[in-house]
Amino acid sequence: QVQVVESGGGLVQPGGSLRLSCAASGSIFSVHDMGWYRQAPGTQRELVATVTDGGITNYQDSVKGRFTISRDNAWNTTYLQMNSLKPEDTAVYYCCMAIGDNGDEYWGQGTQVTVSS
């Protein structure tokens, strides 16, 4: 059974930084794309950033230049470094990993990020 767990959320002032982590555990032979998504109250879940198993990254326009996604394949882990945070970045952040031959998607439980003074 595969589990995906996020950590690293919290309360930060505008302009501050946070680093989110997400690790997959269980019977894992291969992890393909890894991604971060977020959902603010009253809105749909939206893509923040993704990274392929080849290291190609993709970002939502509003976070380009501020957020950096990375991965550590040895530990089946992905990170989201968030700098210059803004109040509009406030949301629950979810990690998603495509795992196994079929690329089945596994989601974490979410971690709250609140940007407020």
C-alpha positions as CSV (number, residue, x, y, z in Angstrom):
1,Q,0.0,0.0,0.0
2,V,1.3,3.4,-0.9
3,Q,1.1,6.5,1.3
4,V,1.9,10.1,0.4
5,V,2.4,12.5,3.3
6,E,3.0,16.3,3.1
7,S,4.7,18.4,5.8
8,G,6.0,21.9,6.3
9,G,2.9,24.1,6.1
10,G,2.2,26.9,8.6
11,L,1.7,30.6,9.2
12,V,4.1,33.0,7.6
13,Q,4.2,36.8,7.0
14,P,4.0,38.3,3.5
15,G,7.4,38.2,1.9
16,G,8.4,35.2,4.0
17,S,9.4,31.7,2.9
18,L,8.2,28.1,3.6
19,R,9.4,24.7,2.3
20,L,7.0,21.9,1.8
21,S,8.0,18.3,1.7
22,C,6.1,15.3,0.4
23,A,7.3,11.7,0.8
24,A,5.8,8.5,-0.7
25,S,6.2,5.2,1.2
26,G,5.2,1.6,0.7
27,S,5.5,-0.8,-2.2
28,I,7.1,1.6,-4.8
29,F,9.1,0.6,-7.8
30,S,8.9,3.8,-9.8
31,V,7.6,7.3,-9.4
32,H,6.9,9.3,-12.4
33,D,5.5,12.9,-12.3
34,M,5.4,14.6,-8.9
35,G,3.3,17.7,-8.4
36,W,2.0,20.3,-6.0
37,Y,-1.6,21.6,-6.1
38,R,-3.5,24.0,-3.9
39,Q,-7.0,24.9,-3.0
40,A,-8.2,28.0,-1.3
41,P,-11.7,28.3,0.3
42,G,-14.4,28.5,-2.3
43,T,-12.1,27.8,-5.2
44,Q,-11.2,24.7,-7.3
45,R,-8.0,22.9,-6.8
46,E,-5.3,24.3,-9.1
47,L,-1.9,23.2,-10.2
48,V,1.1,24.9,-8.6
49,A,4.1,23.1,-10.0
50,T,5.1,19.7,-11.4
51,V,8.4,17.9,-12.0
52,T,8.8,14.9,-14.3
53,D,11.0,11.9,-13.6
54,G,13.4,13.5,-16.0
55,G,13.5,16.7,-14.0
56,I,11.5,18.9,-16.3
57,T,9.5,21.4,-14.3
58,N,6.3,23.4,-14.9
59,Y,4.8,26.2,-12.9
60,Q,1.6,28.2,-12.7
61,D,2.3,31.7,-13.9
62,S,1.5,33.3,-10.6
63,V,4.3,31.4,-8.8
64,K,7.1,31.6,-11.4
65,G,10.2,33.1,-10.0
66,R,9.0,32.6,-6.4
67,F,8.4,28.9,-6.0
68,T,10.8,26.0,-6.9
69,I,9.9,22.4,-7.1
70,S,12.5,19.7,-6.8
71,R,12.7,15.9,-6.2
72,D,14.9,13.4,-4.6
73,N,14.3,10.1,-6.3
74,A,16.3,8.1,-3.8
75,W,13.8,9.0,-1.1
76,N,10.7,9.3,-3.3
77,T,10.3,12.8,-2.1
78,T,9.4,16.2,-3.6
79,Y,9.9,19.6,-2.2
80,L,8.3,23.0,-2.9
81,Q,10.4,26.0,-1.8
82,M,8.1,29.0,-1.6
83,N,9.7,32.5,-1.4
84,S,8.2,36.0,-1.4
85,L,4.9,34.6,-0.2
86,K,1.8,36.6,-0.7
87,P,-1.6,36.5,1.0
88,E,-3.1,35.1,-2.2
89,D,-0.9,32.0,-1.8
90,T,-2.9,31.0,1.3
91,A,-4.4,27.6,0.6
92,V,-4.3,24.0,1.5
93,Y,-1.4,22.5,-0.5
94,Y,-1.6,18.9,-1.8
95,C,1.1,16.7,-3.2
96,C,0.3,14.2,-6.0
97,M,2.6,11.5,-7.3
98,A,2.1,9.2,-10.3
99,I,3.4,5.8,-9.1
100,G,4.0,2.4,-10.7
101,D,3.7,1.0,-14.2
102,N,0.2,2.5,-14.7
103,G,1.1,5.9,-13.2
104,D,-1.7,5.7,-10.7
105,E,-2.1,9.0,-8.8
106,Y,-1.7,9.1,-5.1
107,W,-2.6,12.2,-3.2
108,G,-1.5,13.4,0.2
109,Q,-3.9,14.7,2.9
110,G,-2.9,18.4,2.4
111,T,-1.0,20.9,4.5
112,Q,-2.3,24.4,5.3
113,V,-0.2,27.4,4.2
114,T,-1.4,30.8,5.6
115,V,0.2,34.0,4.6
116,S,-0.9,36.8,6.8
117,S,0.5,39.7,8.9
